Amino acid sequence: MYAEDAPLWTMPDQAVEEIRSALGEGWEVESVRVPLDATGDGARTTPPEVIAAVRDAEIYCGWGIRPQLFEAARSLRWFHSGAAGVRASLFGAMRVSDVIFTNSAGAYSEPLAEHALAAIFHFSRALDVAVRAQREARWVQRDLIAAGSPLQAGGEVGGSTLGIVGYGGTGRTLARKAAALGMKVQAVRRTAADPELPGHLSGCSPPEGLRDLLGTSDYIVLAAPETAATRKMIGADEVGAMKAGAVFINLSRGSLVDDAPLIAALRAGQLRGAALDVFRTEPLPPDSPWWELENVLVTPHVGGTSGHFWRRQTGLILRNVGRYLAGRRLENLVNKEAGY
């Protein structure tokens, strides 16, 4: 796993040695280090050096897998992606194959949850107003203590309601951290909720409960996977159902949101703000309206970035190597039909 000019996404030599040791005698481990242009779901291109290396490989770890590489890997039995998103890797041949497919969703949960909390505090404490005023050398204390100001309207996260759309690894991590801050946490998930709710959740509903969650949450975090069923799941009706003054945070994928109604709601002041880490087009074009909105926090798809990533990633791979060698079910199995 290698990304050009991005050491955070390059597998350390120590990790390669630990994997080699876990596999033991009889296994050959080849580390291919070539520049790689990748998206949130994996590599955009397939370097010829990687194709040559996987021709007889039984296990391949990389940033997603493309059809050309999949076809070249004639002996492939298990593919592990360093990415959390799997859309680009679920092409027809992969879907119908018996190749085991695992991803790295849990490796990103901690930084993504903290990124969401940072965005929540950004708007709760009116840091957007303060940063803008600082650039303009304006002392805005009176503005921030006036009636109707962001601090007067809220100012504290304790006692506010957080709605999480997509209660997977990131959603669960965020719920635990938010509850510790005194937030009331509710969630919507695709699969049936557990009979007994975790102590940090006040409620967990199926997708039919989405509108209720949107209308009762002060902060809404989108953390659902990108599938055929979730694309544009936040449209005009959903934006209209959001509580007045709410903050919308997208950590998932830009394709899950219809931009136009969200932009309109932000311009009209219906929502307090939005924090967006993902977009329909990345990099975000210079003429995008997202750059111009003062109540929008734009980050360039770095919510899951952390210097601790490889510690979690290597641990996941090593645990699965042990399971694979023992013929046991692997962690983070991708449901090829469901798309995550």
Backbone torsions as a table, in degrees:
resi	resn	phi	psi	omega
1	MET	NA	120.6	-175.5
2	TYR	-147.9	137.4	175.8
3	ALA	-130.2	129.4	-176.6
4	GLU	-61.1	131.0	177.8
5	ASP	58.3	24.7	-179.1
6	ALA	-139.2	79.1	-177.4
7	PRO	-60.4	-25.0	178.4
8	LEU	-63.5	-24.3	-178.4
9	TRP	-105.8	12.2	178.9
10	THR	-103.4	124.2	-178.4
11	MET	-61.6	124.9	179.7
12	PRO	-65.9	152.5	178.0
13	ASP	-58.2	-37.3	-179.4
14	GLN	-60.5	-38.0	178.8
15	ALA	-65.5	-39.8	178.3
16	VAL	-61.9	-42.5	-179.4
17	GLU	-66.2	-37.6	178.9
18	GLU	-66.6	-37.8	177.6
19	ILE	-67.5	-42.5	178.3
20	ARG	-59.6	-43.0	179.4
21	SER	-66.3	-39.2	-179.0
22	ALA	-67.0	-35.3	179.7
23	LEU	-72.3	-36.2	175.5
24	GLY	82.0	-169.1	-177.3
25	GLU	-65.4	148.0	178.9
26	GLY	94.3	-8.6	179.2
27	TRP	-112.5	139.3	173.9
28	GLU	-109.1	126.5	-179.8
29	VAL	-112.1	121.0	179.6
30	GLU	-113.9	125.9	177.8
31	SER	-102.7	115.6	-178.4
32	VAL	-100.9	118.7	-178.2
33	ARG	-115.7	100.3	177.4
34	VAL	-134.6	152.0	177.4
35	PRO	-57.4	138.2	-175.6
36	LEU	-137.0	126.1	175.9
37	ASP	-97.0	113.1	-172.6
38	ALA	-125.3	155.8	173.2
39	THR	-109.3	-170.8	177.8
40	GLY	-66.5	-18.7	-179.3
41	ASP	-104.9	-3.6	178.7
42	GLY	138.8	-169.4	-174.9
43	ALA	-70.4	143.5	175.8
44	ARG	-83.2	-26.2	-178.8
45	THR	-130.2	167.4	179.0
46	THR	-120.1	102.0	179.8
47	PRO	-62.1	140.5	-179.4
48	PRO	-60.1	-29.8	179.2
49	GLU	-63.1	-35.0	178.9
50	VAL	-72.1	-41.4	178.2
51	ILE	-58.6	-43.3	179.9
52	ALA	-64.1	-35.8	-175.7
53	ALA	-74.6	-27.5	-173.4
54	VAL	-94.4	-0.9	-173.1
55	ARG	-56.1	-36.9	-179.9
56	ASP	-116.0	17.1	-175.9
57	ALA	-78.8	139.4	174.1
58	GLU	-90.8	-32.2	179.3
59	ILE	-126.3	136.2	175.9
60	TYR	-132.4	128.3	174.1
61	CYS	-114.6	124.3	-179.5
62	GLY	-163.8	-176.9	179.5
63	TRP	-89.8	85.6	-177.0
64	GLY	72.4	174.6	178.6
65	ILE	-142.4	134.5	-178.8
66	ARG	-103.5	159.3	-176.2
67	PRO	-53.0	-41.2	-178.8
68	GLN	-61.7	-41.4	179.8
69	LEU	-70.7	-40.1	179.9
70	PHE	-62.2	-41.9	179.8
71	GLU	-66.9	-33.2	-179.3
72	ALA	-74.1	-26.8	-176.7
73	ALA	-83.2	80.1	-171.4
74	ARG	-68.1	-25.4	-177.1
75	SER	-108.7	12.7	-173.6
76	LEU	-66.0	130.5	176.7
77	ARG	-120.1	-25.7	-179.8
78	TRP	-142.8	126.6	175.1
79	PHE	-118.4	127.8	175.8
80	HIS	-115.5	126.7	179.3
81	SER	-100.0	134.3	175.2
82	GLY	-73.2	-11.4	178.1
83	ALA	-88.7	159.4	174.8
84	ALA	-88.2	-41.2	178.1
85	GLY	-71.2	146.3	-176.4
86	VAL	-126.0	-0.6	-173.4
87	ARG	-53.4	-49.2	-175.6
88	ALA	-67.4	-19.6	-178.4
89	SER	-94.9	-6.6	-177.8
90	LEU	-98.1	57.1	174.3
91	PHE	-79.7	172.4	-172.5
92	GLY	-52.8	-49.4	-176.5
93	ALA	-63.6	-37.6	178.1
94	MET	-67.7	-42.3	-177.9
95	ARG	-58.9	-41.2	-174.4
96	VAL	-90.8	-5.4	-177.6
97	SER	-80.3	167.1	174.5
98	ASP	-98.7	15.5	176.2
99	VAL	-67.8	129.6	176.2
100	ILE	-71.0	133.1	-176.9
101	PHE	-125.1	118.0	174.9
102	THR	-120.5	153.2	177.9
103	ASN	-126.7	-172.3	-171.1
104	SER	-119.3	30.8	-174.5
105	ALA	-51.7	-48.5	-175.4
106	GLY	-65.3	-22.0	-178.1
107	ALA	-68.9	-16.5	-177.4
108	TYR	-104.3	-4.9	-170.1
109	SER	-62.1	-44.1	-176.7
110	GLU	-62.5	-54.6	-180.0
111	PRO	-64.6	-35.4	178.9
112	LEU	-64.6	-41.7	178.2
113	ALA	-63.4	-42.4	179.6
114	GLU	-69.1	-32.6	176.1
115	HIS	-63.4	-42.1	177.9
116	ALA	-63.2	-43.0	179.3
117	LEU	-64.5	-38.1	177.4
118	ALA	-61.2	-40.7	178.7
119	ALA	-66.3	-39.2	178.2
120	ILE	-60.6	-47.3	178.4
121	PHE	-66.0	-34.4	178.9
122	HIS	-54.2	-44.8	-178.1
123	PHE	-87.2	-35.6	-180.0
124	SER	-61.5	-43.2	-178.5
125	ARG	-93.5	12.1	176.3
126	ALA	56.7	36.0	178.9
127	LEU	-67.5	-25.9	176.4
128	ASP	-63.0	-41.5	178.4
129	VAL	-67.4	-42.9	-177.6
130	ALA	-66.1	-41.8	-179.4
131	VAL	-66.5	-41.4	177.9
132	ARG	-62.4	-42.0	179.6
133	ALA	-67.5	-35.8	179.0
134	GLN	-62.8	-41.9	178.4
135	ARG	-62.2	-30.1	-177.8
136	GLU	-97.3	5.3	-179.5
137	ALA	54.9	45.7	179.1
138	ARG	-115.2	134.8	176.8
139	TRP	-91.1	108.6	-170.0
140	VAL	-109.3	28.0	-179.3
141	GLN	-56.3	-46.2	-177.9
142	ARG	-62.8	-38.2	178.3
143	ASP	-62.0	-37.7	-174.7
144	LEU	-82.3	-12.0	176.9
145	ILE	-108.4	1.8	-178.6
146	ALA	-74.4	160.7	176.4
147	ALA	-59.3	134.7	179.4
148	GLY	82.8	0.1	179.0
149	SER	-72.3	162.4	179.2
150	PRO	-56.7	-38.0	-179.6
151	LEU	-72.4	-34.6	178.5
152	GLN	-70.8	-34.5	-178.9
153	ALA	-73.7	-26.8	-178.4
154	GLY	-150.6	-94.3	174.2
155	GLY	89.4	-18.9	178.2
156	GLU	-137.6	143.9	178.0
157	VAL	-85.9	-27.1	178.1
158	GLY	-59.7	129.2	-179.2
159	GLY	90.0	-12.0	176.7
160	SER	-83.3	167.0	-176.3
161	THR	-109.5	128.6	177.0
162	LEU	-106.6	126.6	174.8
163	GLY	-108.7	124.3	-178.6
164	ILE	-110.2	122.5	179.1
165	VAL	-101.9	102.5	-174.3
166	GLY	108.2	94.9	-173.1
167	TYR	-102.1	61.2	174.9
168	GLY	-95.8	-147.9	-177.5
169	GLY	-59.8	-47.4	179.7
170	THR	-66.4	-43.6	179.7
171	GLY	-60.1	-42.7	180.0
172	ARG	-66.8	-42.6	179.4
173	THR	-63.6	-43.3	179.0
174	LEU	-64.2	-42.1	-179.4
175	ALA	-60.0	-43.0	-179.5
176	ARG	-63.5	-45.1	-178.8
177	LYS	-68.5	-41.2	-178.0
178	ALA	-67.1	-39.8	178.8
179	ALA	-62.5	-35.1	178.6
180	ALA	-65.7	-21.6	177.9
181	LEU	-88.9	1.0	178.9
182	GLY	91.1	12.8	178.7
183	MET	-83.3	147.2	169.8
184	LYS	-84.8	126.1	-172.5
185	VAL	-117.5	127.9	174.6
186	GLN	-129.3	155.9	-173.7
187	ALA	-142.8	158.9	170.9
188	VAL	-125.0	133.5	178.8
189	ARG	-137.7	156.8	-176.6
190	ARG	-70.9	-44.1	-177.8
191	THR	-86.3	163.3	-177.9
192	ALA	-59.7	141.4	179.5
193	ALA	-70.2	153.8	176.6
194	ASP	-64.0	146.2	179.4
195	PRO	-55.4	-36.9	179.2
196	GLU	-114.1	121.0	-179.0
197	LEU	-71.6	142.3	171.0
198	PRO	-59.0	153.7	-176.7
199	GLY	-59.7	-23.7	-177.3
200	HIS	-90.0	2.9	178.9
201	LEU	-111.6	133.3	175.1
202	SER	-89.6	-18.4	179.0
203	GLY	-172.8	149.6	177.8
204	CYS	-141.5	117.7	-172.4
205	SER	-116.2	159.3	170.4
206	PRO	-73.0	175.9	-177.0
207	PRO	-54.4	-27.4	180.0
208	GLU	-63.5	-18.1	-179.7
209	GLY	-90.9	7.8	-175.3
210	LEU	-60.4	-46.8	-176.3
211	ARG	-63.0	-38.1	176.9
212	ASP	-63.1	-42.7	178.8
213	LEU	-62.2	-43.6	-178.8
214	LEU	-62.8	-36.0	-176.3
215	GLY	-81.3	-9.3	-176.1
216	THR	-122.0	7.1	-177.3
217	SER	-107.7	133.4	174.4
218	ASP	-76.7	-31.9	178.1
219	TYR	-130.3	133.5	-178.2
220	ILE	-123.1	121.9	-180.0
221	VAL	-114.4	122.1	178.4
222	LEU	-92.4	114.0	-177.9
223	ALA	-133.6	26.4	-179.3
224	ALA	-82.8	154.0	177.0
225	PRO	-74.2	158.7	176.3
226	GLU	-85.0	114.8	176.4
227	THR	-137.9	175.7	176.9
228	ALA	-60.3	-32.4	-176.9
229	ALA	-79.4	-21.5	-174.7
230	THR	-101.0	-10.5	-178.6
231	ARG	-62.7	130.8	-177.5
232	LYS	56.6	33.9	178.0
233	MET	-69.1	-21.3	174.0
234	ILE	-105.3	95.5	-179.3
235	GLY	-115.0	-159.7	-176.7
236	ALA	-60.3	-43.6	-179.2
237	ASP	-63.6	-41.5	-178.1
238	GLU	-70.0	-40.9	177.0
239	VAL	-62.9	-41.1	178.4
240	GLY	-64.3	-26.0	-179.4
241	ALA	-82.5	-11.2	-177.4
242	MET	-67.3	144.6	178.6
243	LYS	-60.6	136.6	177.8
244	ALA	-58.1	131.9	-179.9
245	GLY	84.2	6.4	-179.0
246	ALA	-73.9	162.6	175.0
247	VAL	-113.9	129.8	-180.0
248	PHE	-106.9	131.4	-177.1
249	ILE	-127.5	124.9	179.7
250	ASN	-113.6	113.5	176.5
251	LEU	-108.6	0.2	-170.3
252	SER	-91.5	-97.1	177.2
253	ARG	-144.3	148.5	-179.5
254	GLY	-62.8	-27.6	-177.2
255	SER	-67.2	-14.3	-179.5
256	LEU	-79.8	-7.0	-174.4
257	VAL	-124.7	136.2	170.4
258	ASP	-85.3	110.4	-171.3
259	ASP	-62.7	-42.6	-170.4
260	ALA	-55.7	-52.1	-179.7
261	PRO	-66.9	-30.7	177.8
262	LEU	-68.6	-42.7	177.3
263	ILE	-61.4	-43.5	-179.5
264	ALA	-61.8	-42.0	-179.6
265	ALA	-66.4	-36.3	178.9
266	LEU	-70.8	-41.1	178.5
267	ARG	-65.3	-34.7	-177.6
268	ALA	-80.9	-7.7	-178.3
269	GLY	79.3	12.7	177.2
270	GLN	-64.2	-35.7	179.4
271	LEU	-110.7	148.2	176.8
272	ARG	-64.9	-40.3	-179.5
273	GLY	177.4	-178.8	177.2
274	ALA	-144.6	142.8	173.7
275	ALA	-119.3	118.6	-173.4
276	LEU	-122.0	122.8	178.2
277	ASP	-106.5	-11.3	-176.7
278	VAL	-134.9	151.1	-173.9
279	PHE	-143.7	160.5	-179.3
280	ARG	-64.0	-35.9	176.5
281	THR	-120.9	124.0	177.9
282	GLU	-129.6	135.3	-3.0
283	PRO	-60.7	152.7	179.8
284	LEU	-66.5	123.1	-177.5
285	PRO	-61.0	149.2	-179.4
286	PRO	-59.8	-26.5	-178.1
287	ASP	-93.0	10.4	180.0
288	SER	-67.2	138.1	178.1
289	PRO	-65.4	-18.1	179.8
290	TRP	-61.3	-31.0	-179.6
291	TRP	-66.5	-28.4	-169.7
292	GLU	-88.3	-19.2	-173.5
293	LEU	-79.4	121.8	-176.4
294	GLU	-70.4	-21.8	-179.7
295	ASN	-99.0	25.0	177.5
296	VAL	-122.7	130.8	174.6
297	LEU	-101.4	116.2	-179.1
298	VAL	-103.9	124.9	170.6
299	THR	-125.1	145.1	-168.9
300	PRO	-87.5	61.9	177.3
301	HIS	53.5	54.4	179.0
302	VAL	-125.2	12.2	-177.1
303	GLY	-58.2	-31.6	-178.5
304	GLY	-95.0	5.4	-176.2
305	THR	-79.3	132.1	-179.8
306	SER	-161.3	144.5	175.6
307	GLY	-68.0	-11.6	178.9
308	HIS	-93.9	3.8	-174.5
309	PHE	-56.5	-47.8	-173.0
310	TRP	-70.5	-24.8	174.3
311	ARG	-62.2	-46.0	179.3
312	ARG	-72.4	-40.8	-179.0
313	GLN	-62.8	-46.8	179.9
314	THR	-63.8	-40.2	177.6
315	GLY	-59.9	-42.4	178.1
316	LEU	-62.7	-46.6	-179.6
317	ILE	-62.6	-43.8	-178.7
318	LEU	-64.3	-40.7	177.3
319	ARG	-62.9	-40.5	-179.3
320	ASN	-73.3	-30.1	173.5
321	VAL	-60.7	-45.5	177.7
322	GLY	-60.7	-42.1	179.3
323	ARG	-67.1	-41.2	-179.4
324	TYR	-62.2	-46.3	-179.4
325	LEU	-65.3	-28.9	-179.9
326	ALA	-89.9	-1.4	179.9
327	GLY	72.9	25.1	-179.1
328	ARG	-99.2	164.4	179.1
329	ARG	-65.4	136.2	-177.0
330	LEU	-86.9	154.4	173.0
331	GLU	-75.4	154.9	175.3
332	ASN	60.4	34.9	176.4
333	LEU	-64.9	133.0	177.1
334	VAL	-84.6	130.6	174.1
335	ASN	-83.1	102.9	-172.7
336	LYS	-64.6	-30.1	179.4
337	GLU	-76.1	-44.5	-178.8
338	ALA	-72.1	-29.6	177.5
339	GLY	92.0	22.1	176.0
340	TYR	-160.7	NA	NA
